[in-house]
Amino acid sequence: VNLLLLPNQPDLHGQCIERICALKPPCDRYGMPLMIEPLVMQPNDKAGGYMVDGDLKKILPLVRQAVELGADVIKADPCDVVSEYHKVIQVAGRAPVLVRGGGKAPTREILQRTHELIQQGAAGIVYGRNVIQHKDPAGITRAFMAVVHEGAAPDQAIKLVKE
């Protein structure tokens, strides 16, 4: 479930909190993990539509709020300075953090970023367009699996992709 923070939209944020609070008890009752996706968005007039804000000062409080609302898993965006992502992991505490893929990126760049995020403690990734829109979806999937599950370096993983 989303925990949205949009500029000048406090009612939307409140609605997200209400929905999370309504979902947590049934999730606990049925043993279903509650994954919360804290999303900080840029103003539409600045970003021209759906664009996440990678400002760590905005991401960290929202991740903390997700934990306090009972998240069993956090699905969070990478921050602007990837080397600081360990702060998101730290704030998440006991909740594993799965990193969102964000915008489409070149193969080497996304493998490097993924490697850095995993090295900092991310439990996994949730990527869409960087797999589905890739020229070699099967190959990039193998490469991501090697980075996430086998600790492969980006230079090793890229060999699994046909460019």
Order of alpha helices (4+ residues) and beta strands (2+ residues): beta-alpha-beta-alpha-alpha-beta-alpha-beta-alpha-beta-alpha-alpha-alpha
